[in-house]
């Protein structure tokens, strides 16, 4: 792709984050759809539907982050297993942060729930991006296919 020098600099600086945001939006839509499917259509309980939707979404996010966002070229079993376990671990930790943030701001402090959810989503999104870039997939591009 041929780009103007100014656009290329912007893409080099923010391109990974923009791709991350696109796939984050797709993951959000997928999770919402999966929850609806399991809860409304299939008739599973709220919590079971939530857990299944989250598991599917984290798996989707792992592969889209690995392939499209961080362009990982590592496909050997051990490194991929390490990446996926790290990815799930950090997503669980940021999910717990999200729950704690929502509990404190909404249940304890009685702040605006929708606003707090938006703030939590932004904080968690940034945390997940940085953890993916700096920890989970940090060596992914330098290794062979």
NORVEN-V86264 format. One record per residue. N is the residue number from 1. RES is the residue in one small letter. OMEGA is omega in whole degrees, 0 to 359 (* if undefined). Layout:
N_RES_OMEGA ; N_RES_OMEGA
//
This chain:
1_x_179 ; 2_x_180 ; 3_x_172 ; 4_x_182 ; 5_x_180 ; 6_x_178 ; 7_x_179 ; 8_x_178 ; 9_x_179 ; 10_x_180 ; 11_x_179 ; 12_x_183 ; 13_x_189 ; 14_x_185 ; 15_x_180 ; 16_x_180 ; 17_x_179 ; 18_x_177 ; 19_x_177 ; 20_x_181 ; 21_x_178 ; 22_x_181 ; 23_x_173 ; 24_x_176 ; 25_x_178 ; 26_x_178 ; 27_x_178 ; 28_x_178 ; 29_x_178 ; 30_x_181 ; 31_x_179 ; 32_x_179 ; 33_x_181 ; 34_x_177 ; 35_x_179 ; 36_x_181 ; 37_x_183 ; 38_x_182 ; 39_x_186 ; 40_x_186 ; 41_x_183 ; 42_x_176 ; 43_x_176 ; 44_x_181 ; 45_x_180 ; 46_x_185 ; 47_x_178 ; 48_x_178 ; 49_x_179 ; 50_x_182 ; 51_x_179 ; 52_x_180 ; 53_x_179 ; 54_x_180 ; 55_x_179 ; 56_x_182 ; 57_x_178 ; 58_x_178 ; 59_x_176 ; 60_x_181 ; 61_x_179 ; 62_x_184 ; 63_x_178 ; 64_x_176 ; 65_x_182 ; 66_x_187 ; 67_x_190 ; 68_x_184 ; 69_x_184 ; 70_x_177 ; 71_x_180 ; 72_x_179 ; 73_x_183 ; 74_x_179 ; 75_x_175 ; 76_x_188 ; 77_x_185 ; 78_x_179 ; 79_x_179 ; 80_x_177 ; 81_x_178 ; 82_x_179 ; 83_x_185 ; 84_x_178 ; 85_x_176 ; 86_x_181 ; 87_x_179 ; 88_x_181 ; 89_x_181 ; 90_x_176 ; 91_x_176 ; 92_x_179 ; 93_x_179 ; 94_x_174 ; 95_x_177 ; 96_x_175 ; 97_x_179 ; 98_x_180 ; 99_x_179 ; 100_x_178 ; 101_x_181 ; 102_x_179 ; 103_x_183 ; 104_x_186 ; 105_x_184 ; 106_x_185 ; 107_x_183 ; 108_x_185 ; 109_x_178 ; 110_x_176 ; 111_x_184 ; 112_x_185 ; 113_x_183 ; 114_x_177 ; 115_x_180 ; 116_x_178 ; 117_x_178 ; 118_x_178 ; 119_x_179 ; 120_x_181 ; 121_x_179 ; 122_x_180 ; 123_x_181 ; 124_x_178 ; 125_x_178 ; 126_x_178 ; 127_x_181 ; 128_x_178 ; 129_x_182 ; 130_x_178 ; 131_x_177 ; 132_x_183 ; 133_x_188 ; 134_x_184 ; 135_x_191 ; 136_x_184 ; 137_x_188 ; 138_x_181 ; 139_x_190 ; 140_x_185 ; 141_x_186 ; 142_x_183 ; 143_x_182 ; 144_x_177 ; 145_x_*
//
